[in-house]
Amino acid sequence: TTQAGVTRAGQLRLGERAGRSEVLSRRPRGRQARRRISAAPSRALRNASSLSGEAVQELESEYLLGTYAGARPAGLSFVRGEGCNLYDAAGKKYLDFSSGIAVNCLGHSDPQWTSVVGEQLKTLVHVSNLYSTEPAALLAKELCEAASPWAKKAFFVNSGTEANEAAIKFARKYQKTKKNDPPSVLGLPLGKKAPTHFVAFSAGFHGRTMGALALTSKKNYRTPFEPVMPGVTFADYNDLDSAARAIKKGKTCAVFVEPTQGEGGVNSTTKEFLTGLRKLCDEAGALLIYDEVQCGLGRTGKMFAHQWYGEGAHPDIMTLAKPLAAGLPIGSVLMTDEVAAAISLGDHGSTFAGGPFVCTSGLHVMSRLQESGFLADVVSKGEYMLNRIKEEIGQKSAVVKEVRGKGLILGIEIEGSAGAIVGKARDKGLLVITAGEGNVVRLVPPLVVGRKEIDECVDILKQCFDEL
């Protein structure tokens, strides 16, 4: 077709879309936001930043199902990000120490990242898992080598909760293969069946799909959707005696644990606890599964959080997600050869997972994390931020109970709700989030954050605590 023909077709399409918007806008809703959309419908369709925060939220309230309680503050809609900063529709700048809930490890619109994924976007985005692509094979290799010596195979998914669902399935299949379930007569087994139960821990969070939800300790997350997956016992986090009572030979299929809990309140474990769990699992014939969806991939200053605790703490399976593609949806399950050998072709699958676009992003993230001095710098910046918060806030505010964390995942536990601090900070241009029982201020900045930005964050938080 001629260039003129292409242009005309484009104009027709825009006209159709604009016309539809005008029709929608004429519905008798009487809302100021709708009137604004009807005034310039085609521009609104082409450029979302033309809408005010209020207008965006009017649309959300009518068409988009909500997610988190307290989310989407009134009038706030983000349109642009750069480095550790976000900008709203009104042009106000915010220092982002939430990182999209610990996802944006390289910050926003990182020049190197945008260049790499931009080139891949022009080359190949999706072919499904019916076919091979180089980025998926290379990323699987990078992840397994980074988790050496125990990890031998990777499986890709699209999110953290999907990774944990896959881990549940893999653990069940491993136990069935290992046990060789006995034959049955009239539905009754002639011998002991393979173990199917799981052990998880207090304050643990593993996702919101039905299997992962069953492993999540907060009752208010599970109760509206019960019955969830049966056969889960909760033990006390960092309590080996409690774990020993819960883990039973012939019954426990696997143990799920986060080496550092994020959603649960930024709670770190100990070498004694993880090595002790390893021994308990070995004695019971259970698999040890680490959920490093939030704490993995550099967040604590090691590539994986469990690597702080030595080879005696190695898992059988590990789940990853959040920062792996620096903002694009991806997750992964790493496993030993023994677990992989139990999984047959067709046992699990995913249409979108492991596509060349997201895996190219993952490869870039891995290359950045493995740059000389990168992880050491995360440790150094984390210690700097922890010490500054302790000195400026922890030792001076009567409401602070504890300041804790490792690397660039830190928590400030306070008396009462942390929501007031989060709101005050946002008003002053700082984004932080809550954790625990709503009583912890959680800080998870991009891993590329600088000390100047850390100082700015601490200064704003100090003002908030002083006002509180």
Solvent accessible surface area in square Angstrom, and as a share of the most:
residue,aa,sasa,rsa
1,T,165,0.96
2,T,93,0.54
3,Q,138,0.62
4,A,75,0.58
5,G,32,0.31
6,V,75,0.43
7,T,66,0.38
8,R,139,0.51
9,A,39,0.30
10,G,20,0.19
11,Q,101,0.45
12,L,88,0.44
13,R,140,0.51
14,L,56,0.28
15,G,43,0.41
16,E,121,0.54
17,R,115,0.42
18,A,14,0.11
19,G,26,0.25
20,R,161,0.59
21,S,13,0.08
22,E,72,0.32
23,V,84,0.48
24,L,32,0.16
25,S,15,0.10
26,R,169,0.62
27,R,111,0.41
28,P,138,0.87
29,R,57,0.21
30,G,68,0.66
31,R,87,0.32
32,Q,138,0.61
33,A,10,0.08
34,R,16,0.06
35,R,143,0.52
36,R,112,0.41
37,I,13,0.07
38,S,41,0.27
39,A,85,0.66
40,A,32,0.25
41,P,13,0.08
42,S,37,0.24
43,R,115,0.42
44,A,16,0.12
45,L,74,0.37
46,R,143,0.52
47,N,74,0.38
48,A,77,0.59
49,S,49,0.32
50,S,13,0.08
51,L,19,0.09
52,S,31,0.20
53,G,4,0.04
54,E,108,0.48
55,A,1,0.01
56,V,35,0.20
57,Q,34,0.15
58,E,57,0.25
59,L,48,0.24
60,E,38,0.17
61,S,87,0.56
62,E,60,0.27
63,Y,124,0.47
64,L,96,0.48
65,L,164,0.81
66,G,52,0.50
67,T,98,0.57
68,Y,117,0.45
69,A,110,0.85
70,G,80,0.77
71,A,43,0.33
72,R,93,0.34
73,P,37,0.23
74,A,102,0.79
75,G,28,0.27
76,L,26,0.13
77,S,19,0.12
78,F,77,0.32
79,V,65,0.38
80,R,125,0.46
81,G,12,0.11
82,E,99,0.44
83,G,33,0.32
84,C,5,0.03
85,N,32,0.16
86,L,26,0.13
87,Y,39,0.15
88,D,13,0.07
89,A,32,0.25
90,A,97,0.75
91,G,52,0.50
92,K,84,0.36
93,K,105,0.44
94,Y,13,0.05
95,L,4,0.02
96,D,1,0.01
97,F,0,0.00
98,S,15,0.10
99,S,0,0.00
100,G,44,0.42
101,I,58,0.30
102,A,1,0.00
103,V,30,0.17
104,N,23,0.12
105,C,0,0.00
106,L,3,0.02
107,G,6,0.06
108,H,26,0.12
109,S,64,0.41
110,D,18,0.09
111,P,107,0.67
112,Q,98,0.43
113,W,39,0.14
114,T,56,0.33
115,S,68,0.44
116,V,53,0.30
117,V,12,0.07
118,G,25,0.24
119,E,101,0.45
120,Q,28,0.12
121,L,102,0.51
122,K,154,0.65
123,T,107,0.62
124,L,73,0.36
125,V,66,0.38
126,H,77,0.34
127,V,44,0.25
128,S,27,0.18
129,N,92,0.47
130,L,147,0.73
131,Y,146,0.56
132,S,114,0.73
133,T,24,0.14
134,E,124,0.55
135,P,19,0.12
136,A,20,0.16
137,A,67,0.52
138,L,75,0.37
139,L,0,0.00
140,A,24,0.19
141,K,111,0.47
142,E,52,0.23
143,L,0,0.00
144,C,18,0.11
145,E,98,0.44
146,A,22,0.17
147,A,1,0.00
148,S,67,0.43
149,P,68,0.43
150,W,21,0.07
151,A,4,0.03
152,K,103,0.43
153,K,105,0.44
154,A,26,0.20
155,F,48,0.20
156,F,24,0.10
157,V,2,0.01
158,N,36,0.18
159,S,39,0.25
160,G,11,0.11
161,T,30,0.18
162,E,60,0.27
163,A,0,0.00
164,N,1,0.00
165,E,44,0.20
166,A,0,0.00
167,A,0,0.00
168,I,10,0.05
169,K,91,0.39
170,F,3,0.01
171,A,0,0.00
172,R,68,0.25
173,K,59,0.25
174,Y,37,0.14
175,Q,3,0.01
176,K,89,0.38
177,T,64,0.37
178,K,108,0.46
179,K,88,0.37
180,N,115,0.59
181,D,52,0.27
182,P,32,0.20
183,P,96,0.60
184,S,67,0.43
185,V,84,0.48
186,L,173,0.86
187,G,65,0.63
188,L,124,0.62
189,P,59,0.37
190,L,118,0.59
191,G,37,0.35
192,K,166,0.70
193,K,119,0.50
194,A,6,0.04
195,P,17,0.11
196,T,51,0.30
197,H,62,0.28
198,F,1,0.00
199,V,2,0.01
200,A,0,0.00
201,F,3,0.01
202,S,42,0.27
203,A,38,0.30
204,G,3,0.03
205,F,49,0.21
206,H,6,0.03
207,G,6,0.06
208,R,118,0.43
209,T,57,0.33
210,M,95,0.42
211,G,7,0.07
212,A,0,0.00
213,L,4,0.02
214,A,3,0.02
215,L,0,0.00
216,T,1,0.00
217,S,24,0.15
218,K,38,0.16
219,K,149,0.63
220,N,104,0.54
221,Y,37,0.14
222,R,29,0.11
223,T,80,0.47
224,P,94,0.59
225,F,122,0.51
226,E,94,0.42
227,P,125,0.79
228,V,24,0.14
229,M,36,0.16
230,P,108,0.68
231,G,21,0.20
232,V,34,0.20
233,T,57,0.33
234,F,69,0.29
235,A,5,0.04
236,D,75,0.39
237,Y,30,0.11
238,N,63,0.32
239,D,50,0.26
240,L,61,0.30
241,D,101,0.52
242,S,10,0.07
243,A,0,0.00
244,A,48,0.37
245,R,159,0.58
246,A,13,0.10
247,I,15,0.08
248,K,100,0.42
249,K,163,0.69
250,G,52,0.50
251,K,86,0.36
252,T,2,0.01
253,C,0,0.00
254,A,0,0.00
255,V,0,0.00
256,F,0,0.00
257,V,1,0.01
258,E,12,0.06
259,P,0,0.00
260,T,3,0.02
261,Q,2,0.01
262,G,0,0.00
263,E,34,0.15
264,G,11,0.10
265,G,1,0.01
266,V,0,0.00
267,N,34,0.17
268,S,41,0.26
269,T,9,0.05
270,T,61,0.36
271,K,108,0.46
272,E,119,0.53
273,F,5,0.02
274,L,0,0.00
275,T,25,0.15
276,G,11,0.11
277,L,0,0.00
278,R,36,0.13
279,K,132,0.56
280,L,38,0.19
281,C,0,0.00
282,D,89,0.46
283,E,122,0.55
284,A,11,0.08
285,G,23,0.22
286,A,5,0.04
287,L,9,0.04
288,L,0,0.00
289,I,0,0.00
290,Y,0,0.00
291,D,6,0.03
292,E,0,0.00
293,V,17,0.10
294,Q,19,0.09
295,C,1,0.00
296,G,0,0.00
297,L,1,0.00
298,G,0,0.00
299,R,4,0.01
300,T,1,0.00
301,G,5,0.05
302,K,73,0.31
303,M,15,0.07
304,F,0,0.00
305,A,2,0.01
306,H,0,0.00
307,Q,52,0.23
308,W,85,0.30
309,Y,24,0.09
310,G,35,0.33
311,E,127,0.57
312,G,44,0.42
313,A,0,0.00
314,H,29,0.13
315,P,3,0.02
316,D,21,0.11
317,I,0,0.00
318,M,0,0.00
319,T,0,0.00
320,L,0,0.00
321,A,3,0.03
322,K,48,0.20
323,P,5,0.03
324,L,0,0.00
325,A,0,0.00
326,A,6,0.05
327,G,39,0.37
328,L,38,0.19
329,P,89,0.56
330,I,5,0.03
331,G,0,0.00
332,S,0,0.00
333,V,0,0.00
334,L,0,0.00
335,M,8,0.04
336,T,17,0.10
337,D,67,0.35
338,E,114,0.51
339,V,1,0.00
340,A,21,0.17
341,A,89,0.69
342,A,6,0.05
343,I,41,0.21
344,S,62,0.40
345,L,188,0.94
346,G,77,0.74
347,D,51,0.26
348,H,53,0.24
349,G,50,0.48
350,S,29,0.19
351,T,86,0.50
352,F,139,0.58
353,A,3,0.02
354,G,6,0.06
355,G,10,0.09
356,P,1,0.01
357,F,36,0.15
358,V,20,0.11
359,C,0,0.00
360,T,17,0.10
361,S,0,0.00
362,G,0,0.00
363,L,41,0.21
364,H,20,0.09
365,V,0,0.00
366,M,1,0.00
367,S,60,0.39
368,R,19,0.07
369,L,1,0.01
370,Q,90,0.40
371,E,85,0.38
372,S,122,0.79
373,G,47,0.45
374,F,28,0.12
375,L,38,0.19
376,A,67,0.52
377,D,61,0.32
378,V,1,0.00
379,V,37,0.22
380,S,43,0.28
381,K,11,0.05
382,G,2,0.02
383,E,100,0.45
384,Y,71,0.27
385,M,0,0.00
386,L,31,0.16
387,N,76,0.39
388,R,45,0.16
389,I,0,0.00
390,K,76,0.32
391,E,92,0.41
392,E,42,0.19
393,I,2,0.01
394,G,23,0.22
395,Q,137,0.61
396,K,135,0.57
397,S,21,0.14
398,A,106,0.82
399,V,42,0.24
400,V,20,0.12
401,K,116,0.49
402,E,84,0.38
403,V,14,0.08
404,R,42,0.15
405,G,21,0.20
406,K,63,0.27
407,G,10,0.09
408,L,0,0.00
409,I,0,0.00
410,L,1,0.00
411,G,0,0.00
412,I,0,0.00
413,E,29,0.13
414,I,2,0.01
415,E,105,0.47
416,G,54,0.52
417,S,80,0.51
418,A,0,0.00
419,G,36,0.34
420,A,48,0.37
421,I,0,0.00
422,V,21,0.12
423,G,16,0.16
424,K,60,0.26
425,A,0,0.00
426,R,61,0.22
427,D,103,0.53
428,K,72,0.30
429,G,8,0.08
430,L,0,0.00
431,L,21,0.10
432,V,6,0.03
433,I,39,0.20
434,T,49,0.28
435,A,4,0.03
436,G,7,0.07
437,E,144,0.64
438,G,28,0.27
439,N,37,0.19
440,V,2,0.01
441,V,0,0.00
442,R,10,0.04
443,L,0,0.00
444,V,0,0.00
445,P,0,0.00
446,P,0,0.00
447,L,2,0.01
448,V,52,0.30
449,V,1,0.01
450,G,28,0.27
451,R,98,0.36
452,K,176,0.75
453,E,44,0.20
454,I,0,0.00
455,D,41,0.21
456,E,77,0.35
457,C,0,0.00
458,V,0,0.00
459,D,66,0.34
460,I,18,0.09
461,L,0,0.00
462,K,57,0.24
463,Q,90,0.40
464,C,0,0.00
465,F,11,0.05
466,D,98,0.51
467,E,98,0.44
468,L,89,0.44
